[in-house]
Amino acid sequence: MHIDVTDHPARSRYEARLDGELVGHADYRIDGGRVTITHTEVDPAQGGRGIGSELVRRVLLDVASRELELVPQCPFVADYLRRHPDPFLGLVPAPLRERLRPE
């Protein structure tokens, strides 16, 4: 399974495609040097295949490469960070990090 993830700044979202078909997206807004991920969605017919996790991982890699801070407003992204704090938790501003530490 090969998932392509592409940033579409004009739409303020990253899109995940599987074999050319749109199967998920992560909406965001950028304010200065901070990106807030507001919503992540995967086609229910594609659920359970790891598409959401791969989409979020690729989004976080892009955020890191652009040296932006991350505000994980989307619960799915926040949960991903709890499960995979390294190397991504450092993207989150310090005051928000405590609520994302693994339990």
Buried (B, 14 or more C-beta within 10 A) or exposed (E): EEBEBEBEEEEBBBBBBBEEEEBBBBBBEEEEEBBBBBBBBBBEEBEEBEBBBBBBBBBBEBBBEEEBBBBBBBEBBBBBBBEBBEEBBEBBEEEBBEEBEEE
